[in-house]
Amino acid sequence: MGEGRLIEVYRAKDSQQAHVLRTALEDAGIRALVEGELLQGALGGVPVGWSSDPRVLVEETDAVRARRLVEEWESKGGSDEAERA
C-alpha cells in the first residue's frame, strides 16, 4: 500500500468474507488489505469487548468511495455470496 493512513471500511465475520470484499474493492481499482485474519483461529474464545474479526482497510483517500462500494456489495448480497464460496 502507499504512504497514506489506513481506514477500516468493513469488519468481516471471517477471513473468507474479508478476502471476497478485498477482491471486489481491488477489482474497482481500490487497493485494500485484510488485517487480523489470523487472530480468529489463534485466539479461540476472546474476552467480551475485544474483536478478532478481520478488518478490511483502504487508504484514507479511497475511504469514501470504498464505503460506497461496500454498501453496494452488501445490497447485492455480497456478504451472503462470501458465505457460499
mmCIF file of the C-alpha atoms, coordinates in Angstrom:
data_MODEL
# 
_entry.id   MODEL 
# 
loop_
_atom_site.group_PDB 
_atom_site.id 
_atom_site.type_symbol 
_atom_site.label_atom_id 
_atom_site.label_alt_id 
_atom_site.label_comp_id 
_atom_site.label_asym_id 
_atom_site.label_entity_id 
_atom_site.label_seq_id 
_atom_site.pdbx_PDB_ins_code 
_atom_site.Cartn_x 
_atom_site.Cartn_y 
_atom_site.Cartn_z 
_atom_site.occupancy 
_atom_site.B_iso_or_equiv 
_atom_site.pdbx_formal_charge 
_atom_site.auth_seq_id 
_atom_site.auth_comp_id 
_atom_site.auth_asym_id 
_atom_site.auth_atom_id 
_atom_site.pdbx_PDB_model_num 
ATOM 1  C CA . MET A 1 1  ? 0.000   0.000   0.000  1.00 0.00 ? 1  MET A CA 1 
ATOM 2  C CA . GLY A 1 2  ? 1.036   3.598   -0.280 1.00 0.00 ? 2  GLY A CA 1 
ATOM 3  C CA . GLU A 1 3  ? 2.059   6.069   2.356  1.00 0.00 ? 3  GLU A CA 1 
ATOM 4  C CA . GLY A 1 4  ? -1.475  7.170   3.270  1.00 0.00 ? 4  GLY A CA 1 
ATOM 5  C CA . ARG A 1 5  ? -3.249  6.465   6.523  1.00 0.00 ? 5  ARG A CA 1 
ATOM 6  C CA . LEU A 1 6  ? -5.305  3.263   6.510  1.00 0.00 ? 6  LEU A CA 1 
ATOM 7  C CA . ILE A 1 7  ? -9.005  3.367   7.360  1.00 0.00 ? 7  ILE A CA 1 
ATOM 8  C CA . GLU A 1 8  ? -11.272 0.456   8.240  1.00 0.00 ? 8  GLU A CA 1 
ATOM 9  C CA . VAL A 1 9  ? -14.174 0.227   5.800  1.00 0.00 ? 9  VAL A CA 1 
ATOM 10 C CA . TYR A 1 10 ? -15.541 -3.169  6.832  1.00 0.00 ? 10 TYR A CA 1 
ATOM 11 C CA . ARG A 1 11 ? -15.300 -5.635  9.701  1.00 0.00 ? 11 ARG A CA 1 
ATOM 12 C CA . ALA A 1 12 ? -15.894 -9.096  8.309  1.00 0.00 ? 12 ALA A CA 1 
ATOM 13 C CA . LYS A 1 13 ? -17.158 -12.074 10.228 1.00 0.00 ? 13 LYS A CA 1 
ATOM 14 C CA . ASP A 1 14 ? -14.396 -14.319 8.874  1.00 0.00 ? 14 ASP A CA 1 
ATOM 15 C CA . SER A 1 15 ? -11.312 -14.310 6.675  1.00 0.00 ? 15 SER A CA 1 
ATOM 16 C CA . GLN A 1 16 ? -13.142 -15.626 3.629  1.00 0.00 ? 16 GLN A CA 1 
ATOM 17 C CA . GLN A 1 17 ? -15.677 -12.801 3.682  1.00 0.00 ? 17 GLN A CA 1 
ATOM 18 C CA . ALA A 1 18 ? -12.900 -10.233 4.151  1.00 0.00 ? 18 ALA A CA 1 
ATOM 19 C CA . HIS A 1 19 ? -10.951 -11.525 1.152  1.00 0.00 ? 19 HIS A CA 1 
ATOM 20 C CA . VAL A 1 20 ? -14.019 -11.637 -1.106 1.00 0.00 ? 20 VAL A CA 1 
ATOM 21 C CA . LEU A 1 21 ? -14.625 -7.955  -0.318 1.00 0.00 ? 21 LEU A CA 1 
ATOM 22 C CA . ARG A 1 22 ? -10.925 -7.095  -0.697 1.00 0.00 ? 22 ARG A CA 1 
ATOM 23 C CA . THR A 1 23 ? -11.011 -8.631  -4.171 1.00 0.00 ? 23 THR A CA 1 
ATOM 24 C CA . ALA A 1 24 ? -14.174 -6.682  -5.071 1.00 0.00 ? 24 ALA A CA 1 
ATOM 25 C CA . LEU A 1 25 ? -12.543 -3.424  -3.964 1.00 0.00 ? 25 LEU A CA 1 
ATOM 26 C CA . GLU A 1 26 ? -9.356  -4.173  -5.879 1.00 0.00 ? 26 GLU A CA 1 
ATOM 27 C CA . ASP A 1 27 ? -11.405 -5.034  -8.989 1.00 0.00 ? 27 ASP A CA 1 
ATOM 28 C CA . ALA A 1 28 ? -12.819 -1.495  -8.690 1.00 0.00 ? 28 ALA A CA 1 
ATOM 29 C CA . GLY A 1 29 ? -9.312  -0.035  -8.546 1.00 0.00 ? 29 GLY A CA 1 
ATOM 30 C CA . ILE A 1 30 ? -9.086  0.456   -4.771 1.00 0.00 ? 30 ILE A CA 1 
ATOM 31 C CA . ARG A 1 31 ? -6.101  -1.111  -3.067 1.00 0.00 ? 31 ARG A CA 1 
ATOM 32 C CA . ALA A 1 32 ? -7.221  -2.896  0.079  1.00 0.00 ? 32 ALA A CA 1 
ATOM 33 C CA . LEU A 1 33 ? -5.770  -5.182  2.686  1.00 0.00 ? 33 LEU A CA 1 
ATOM 34 C CA . VAL A 1 34 ? -7.110  -7.563  5.281  1.00 0.00 ? 34 VAL A CA 1 
ATOM 35 C CA . GLU A 1 35 ? -5.841  -7.142  8.828  1.00 0.00 ? 35 GLU A CA 1 
ATOM 36 C CA . GLY A 1 36 ? -6.322  -9.511  11.751 1.00 0.00 ? 36 GLY A CA 1 
ATOM 37 C CA . GLU A 1 37 ? -7.344  -12.570 9.766  1.00 0.00 ? 37 GLU A CA 1 
ATOM 38 C CA . LEU A 1 38 ? -5.084  -14.865 11.757 1.00 0.00 ? 38 LEU A CA 1 
ATOM 39 C CA . LEU A 1 39 ? -6.436  -13.733 15.120 1.00 0.00 ? 39 LEU A CA 1 
ATOM 40 C CA . GLN A 1 40 ? -9.712  -15.650 14.840 1.00 0.00 ? 40 GLN A CA 1 
ATOM 41 C CA . GLY A 1 41 ? -8.135  -19.076 14.776 1.00 0.00 ? 41 GLY A CA 1 
ATOM 42 C CA . ALA A 1 42 ? -5.339  -18.252 17.179 1.00 0.00 ? 42 ALA A CA 1 
ATOM 43 C CA . LEU A 1 43 ? -7.455  -16.752 19.946 1.00 0.00 ? 43 LEU A CA 1 
ATOM 44 C CA . GLY A 1 44 ? -10.440 -19.059 20.049 1.00 0.00 ? 44 GLY A CA 1 
ATOM 45 C CA . GLY A 1 45 ? -12.631 -17.635 22.819 1.00 0.00 ? 45 GLY A CA 1 
ATOM 46 C CA . VAL A 1 46 ? -11.794 -13.989 23.170 1.00 0.00 ? 46 VAL A CA 1 
ATOM 47 C CA . PRO A 1 47 ? -12.847 -11.744 26.054 1.00 0.00 ? 47 PRO A CA 1 
ATOM 48 C CA . VAL A 1 48 ? -16.076 -9.780  25.581 1.00 0.00 ? 48 VAL A CA 1 
ATOM 49 C CA . GLY A 1 49 ? -15.442 -6.339  24.157 1.00 0.00 ? 49 GLY A CA 1 
ATOM 50 C CA . TRP A 1 50 ? -12.422 -7.402  22.111 1.00 0.00 ? 50 TRP A CA 1 
ATOM 51 C CA . SER A 1 51 ? -12.968 -8.362  18.499 1.00 0.00 ? 51 SER A CA 1 
ATOM 52 C CA . SER A 1 52 ? -10.808 -10.689 16.488 1.00 0.00 ? 52 SER A CA 1 
ATOM 53 C CA . ASP A 1 53 ? -12.862 -10.207 13.322 1.00 0.00 ? 53 ASP A CA 1 
ATOM 54 C CA . PRO A 1 54 ? -10.797 -9.457  10.214 1.00 0.00 ? 54 PRO A CA 1 
ATOM 55 C CA . ARG A 1 55 ? -10.866 -5.847  9.063  1.00 0.00 ? 55 ARG A CA 1 
ATOM 56 C CA . VAL A 1 56 ? -10.751 -4.578  5.501  1.00 0.00 ? 56 VAL A CA 1 
ATOM 57 C CA . LEU A 1 57 ? -8.602  -1.456  5.244  1.00 0.00 ? 57 LEU A CA 1 
ATOM 58 C CA . VAL A 1 58 ? -8.074  1.077   2.472  1.00 0.00 ? 58 VAL A CA 1 
ATOM 59 C CA . GLU A 1 59 ? -6.093  4.277   2.196  1.00 0.00 ? 59 GLU A CA 1 
ATOM 60 C CA . GLU A 1 60 ? -7.867  7.283   3.650  1.00 0.00 ? 60 GLU A CA 1 
ATOM 61 C CA . THR A 1 61 ? -8.103  8.943   0.234  1.00 0.00 ? 61 THR A CA 1 
ATOM 62 C CA . ASP A 1 62 ? -10.151 5.961   -1.030 1.00 0.00 ? 62 ASP A CA 1 
ATOM 63 C CA . ALA A 1 63 ? -12.350 5.513   2.049  1.00 0.00 ? 63 ALA A CA 1 
ATOM 64 C CA . VAL A 1 64 ? -15.478 7.330   0.841  1.00 0.00 ? 64 VAL A CA 1 
ATOM 65 C CA . ARG A 1 65 ? -15.508 5.516   -2.492 1.00 0.00 ? 65 ARG A CA 1 
ATOM 66 C CA . ALA A 1 66 ? -14.713 2.195   -0.798 1.00 0.00 ? 66 ALA A CA 1 
ATOM 67 C CA . ARG A 1 67 ? -17.593 2.586   1.677  1.00 0.00 ? 67 ARG A CA 1 
ATOM 68 C CA . ARG A 1 68 ? -19.989 3.223   -1.218 1.00 0.00 ? 68 ARG A CA 1 
ATOM 69 C CA . LEU A 1 69 ? -18.757 0.061   -2.911 1.00 0.00 ? 69 LEU A CA 1 
ATOM 70 C CA . VAL A 1 70 ? -19.131 -1.877  0.357  1.00 0.00 ? 70 VAL A CA 1 
ATOM 71 C CA . GLU A 1 71 ? -22.756 -0.691  0.608  1.00 0.00 ? 71 GLU A CA 1 
ATOM 72 C CA . GLU A 1 72 ? -23.414 -1.780  -2.984 1.00 0.00 ? 72 GLU A CA 1 
ATOM 73 C CA . TRP A 1 73 ? -21.664 -5.101  -2.353 1.00 0.00 ? 73 TRP A CA 1 
ATOM 74 C CA . GLU A 1 74 ? -23.819 -5.764  0.709  1.00 0.00 ? 74 GLU A CA 1 
ATOM 75 C CA . SER A 1 75 ? -27.048 -4.695  -1.022 1.00 0.00 ? 75 SER A CA 1 
ATOM 76 C CA . LYS A 1 76 ? -26.317 -7.125  -3.866 1.00 0.00 ? 76 LYS A CA 1 
ATOM 77 C CA . GLY A 1 77 ? -25.824 -9.959  -1.384 1.00 0.00 ? 77 GLY A CA 1 
ATOM 78 C CA . GLY A 1 78 ? -22.039 -9.928  -1.489 1.00 0.00 ? 78 GLY A CA 1 
ATOM 79 C CA . SER A 1 79 ? -21.693 -10.920 2.154  1.00 0.00 ? 79 SER A CA 1 
ATOM 80 C CA . ASP A 1 80 ? -24.115 -13.828 1.579  1.00 0.00 ? 80 ASP A CA 1 
ATOM 81 C CA . GLU A 1 81 ? -22.182 -14.865 -1.521 1.00 0.00 ? 81 GLU A CA 1 
ATOM 82 C CA . ALA A 1 82 ? -18.962 -14.970 0.516  1.00 0.00 ? 82 ALA A CA 1 
ATOM 83 C CA . GLU A 1 83 ? -20.578 -17.486 2.843  1.00 0.00 ? 83 GLU A CA 1 
ATOM 84 C CA . ARG A 1 84 ? -21.410 -19.794 -0.054 1.00 0.00 ? 84 ARG A CA 1 
ATOM 85 C CA . ALA A 1 85 ? -17.936 -19.575 -1.624 1.00 0.00 ? 85 ALA A CA 1 
# 
